[in-house]
């Protein structure tokens, strides 16, 4: 049996499902492994049976289920079905994160396009120039 070197698992530091490199075994427990997140580079112990994503999100028939049309100003939940009008594609929200600039984003697994990161809860902030133009 071939030894698995990379898996997708929940990263406790990123707060999302990430690709991880298995770096070692935990003594006395065949179910746990040391894993290094490829995004944040943090090392942690993961449970192969509990933490590892065993299969991809099922997208079969989600166009027939309840869905919400994507808008960057709306907020979404993990597991929610969305439709992206510009791409004419259906997808499912698989994770959420907060970017370094404080903006919120969602990772969506689309039927045609695969994984895409989209902005959520976007609020346009007025610049000083916008405020001056409103006054004039």
One Martini backbone bead per residue (centre of mass of N, CA, C, O) as a GRO file, in nm:
protein
  136
    1UNK     BB    1   0.095   0.037   0.023
    2UNK     BB    2   0.069   0.360  -0.021
    3UNK     BB    3   0.195   0.655   0.092
    4UNK     BB    4   0.066   0.932   0.220
    5UNK     BB    5   0.153   1.289   0.174
    6UNK     BB    6  -0.131   1.421   0.088
    7UNK     BB    7  -0.396   1.630   0.223
    8UNK     BB    8  -0.726   1.713   0.323
    9UNK     BB    9  -0.773   1.951   0.592
   10UNK     BB   10  -0.833   2.093   0.892
   11UNK     BB   11  -0.729   2.411   0.987
   12UNK     BB   12  -0.686   2.569   1.294
   13UNK     BB   13  -0.552   2.839   1.189
   14UNK     BB   14  -0.728   2.910   0.925
   15UNK     BB   15  -1.031   2.779   0.928
   16UNK     BB   16  -0.978   2.552   0.696
   17UNK     BB   17  -0.958   2.376   0.415
   18UNK     BB   18  -0.644   2.210   0.348
   19UNK     BB   19  -0.345   2.151   0.233
   20UNK     BB   20  -0.139   1.868   0.342
   21UNK     BB   21   0.160   1.760   0.492
   22UNK     BB   22   0.290   1.466   0.581
   23UNK     BB   23   0.553   1.433   0.845
   24UNK     BB   24   0.428   1.223   1.070
   25UNK     BB   25   0.412   1.018   1.342
   26UNK     BB   26   0.229   0.902   1.619
   27UNK     BB   27   0.298   0.763   1.900
   28UNK     BB   28   0.057   0.500   1.951
   29UNK     BB   29  -0.104   0.625   1.681
   30UNK     BB   30  -0.245   0.537   1.369
   31UNK     BB   31  -0.457   0.795   1.329
   32UNK     BB   32  -0.217   0.992   1.373
   33UNK     BB   33  -0.072   1.306   1.240
   34UNK     BB   34   0.163   1.498   1.108
   35UNK     BB   35   0.090   1.837   0.983
   36UNK     BB   36   0.137   2.069   0.704
   37UNK     BB   37   0.040   2.365   0.609
   38UNK     BB   38   0.052   2.519   0.288
   39UNK     BB   39  -0.036   2.810   0.378
   40UNK     BB   40   0.072   2.870   0.700
   41UNK     BB   41   0.298   2.644   0.804
   42UNK     BB   42   0.159   2.480   1.016
   43UNK     BB   43   0.187   2.245   1.281
   44UNK     BB   44  -0.010   1.937   1.331
   45UNK     BB   45  -0.248   1.729   1.467
   46UNK     BB   46  -0.416   1.466   1.293
   47UNK     BB   47  -0.706   1.294   1.205
   48UNK     BB   48  -0.771   1.073   0.964
   49UNK     BB   49  -1.083   1.011   1.029
   50UNK     BB   50  -1.181   1.321   1.103
   51UNK     BB   51  -1.012   1.556   0.927
   52UNK     BB   52  -1.015   1.416   0.664
   53UNK     BB   53  -1.097   1.457   0.336
   54UNK     BB   54  -1.241   1.200   0.148
   55UNK     BB   55  -1.432   1.390  -0.031
   56UNK     BB   56  -1.590   1.554  -0.249
   57UNK     BB   57  -1.816   1.764  -0.333
   58UNK     BB   58  -2.145   1.732  -0.411
   59UNK     BB   59  -2.286   1.857  -0.740
   60UNK     BB   60  -2.523   1.688  -0.797
   61UNK     BB   61  -2.818   1.866  -0.859
   62UNK     BB   62  -2.801   2.173  -0.741
   63UNK     BB   63  -2.990   2.318  -0.953
   64UNK     BB   64  -3.254   2.178  -0.799
   65UNK     BB   65  -3.190   2.334  -0.562
   66UNK     BB   66  -3.142   2.552  -0.328
   67UNK     BB   67  -3.052   2.894  -0.414
   68UNK     BB   68  -2.812   3.163  -0.444
   69UNK     BB   69  -2.732   3.459  -0.569
   70UNK     BB   70  -2.446   3.607  -0.629
   71UNK     BB   71  -2.304   3.851  -0.395
   72UNK     BB   72  -2.060   4.053  -0.248
   73UNK     BB   73  -2.274   4.174  -0.019
   74UNK     BB   74  -2.315   3.901   0.088
   75UNK     BB   75  -2.381   3.631   0.308
   76UNK     BB   76  -2.239   3.305   0.393
   77UNK     BB   77  -2.260   2.951   0.419
   78UNK     BB   78  -2.160   2.655   0.486
   79UNK     BB   79  -2.325   2.460   0.224
   80UNK     BB   80  -2.416   2.665   0.034
   81UNK     BB   81  -2.596   2.745  -0.248
   82UNK     BB   82  -2.479   2.881  -0.565
   83UNK     BB   83  -2.515   3.144  -0.820
   84UNK     BB   84  -2.327   3.249  -1.106
   85UNK     BB   85  -2.411   3.458  -1.355
   86UNK     BB   86  -2.147   3.521  -1.519
   87UNK     BB   87  -2.069   3.193  -1.526
   88UNK     BB   88  -2.300   2.990  -1.523
   89UNK     BB   89  -2.274   2.865  -1.210
   90UNK     BB   90  -2.266   2.610  -0.973
   91UNK     BB   91  -2.232   2.604  -0.603
   92UNK     BB   92  -2.034   2.536  -0.299
   93UNK     BB   93  -1.971   2.616   0.018
   94UNK     BB   94  -1.658   2.519   0.195
   95UNK     BB   95  -1.541   2.811   0.295
   96UNK     BB   96  -1.403   3.049   0.534
   97UNK     BB   97  -1.244   3.387   0.543
   98UNK     BB   98  -0.993   3.616   0.655
   99UNK     BB   99  -0.820   3.856   0.537
  100UNK     BB  100  -0.554   4.073   0.586
  101UNK     BB  101  -0.764   4.329   0.524
  102UNK     BB  102  -1.057   4.207   0.654
  103UNK     BB  103  -1.178   4.056   0.438
  104UNK     BB  104  -1.424   3.850   0.320
  105UNK     BB  105  -1.430   3.494   0.230
  106UNK     BB  106  -1.503   3.238  -0.017
  107UNK     BB  107  -1.517   2.891  -0.088
  108UNK     BB  108  -1.596   2.753  -0.413
  109UNK     BB  109  -1.753   2.471  -0.558
  110UNK     BB  110  -1.772   2.420  -0.890
  111UNK     BB  111  -1.880   2.246  -1.158
  112UNK     BB  112  -1.683   2.384  -1.388
  113UNK     BB  113  -1.442   2.563  -1.223
  114UNK     BB  114  -1.423   2.490  -0.935
  115UNK     BB  115  -1.215   2.649  -0.733
  116UNK     BB  116  -1.325   2.960  -0.569
  117UNK     BB  117  -1.260   3.291  -0.471
  118UNK     BB  118  -1.485   3.499  -0.279
  119UNK     BB  119  -1.652   3.772  -0.198
  120UNK     BB  120  -1.785   3.902   0.117
  121UNK     BB  121  -1.935   4.162   0.263
  122UNK     BB  122  -1.914   4.411   0.077
  123UNK     BB  123  -1.795   4.749   0.153
  124UNK     BB  124  -1.800   5.058   0.039
  125UNK     BB  125  -1.569   5.304   0.084
  126UNK     BB  126  -1.540   5.626   0.141
  127UNK     BB  127  -1.382   5.876   0.010
  128UNK     BB  128  -1.286   6.199   0.020
  129UNK     BB  129  -1.376   6.256  -0.273
  130UNK     BB  130  -1.669   6.154  -0.245
  131UNK     BB  131  -1.750   6.355  -0.019
  132UNK     BB  132  -1.695   6.618  -0.183
  133UNK     BB  133  -1.897   6.559  -0.421
  134UNK     BB  134  -2.153   6.565  -0.233
  135UNK     BB  135  -2.127   6.867  -0.137
  136UNK     BB  136  -2.122   7.021  -0.427
   0.00000   0.00000   0.00000
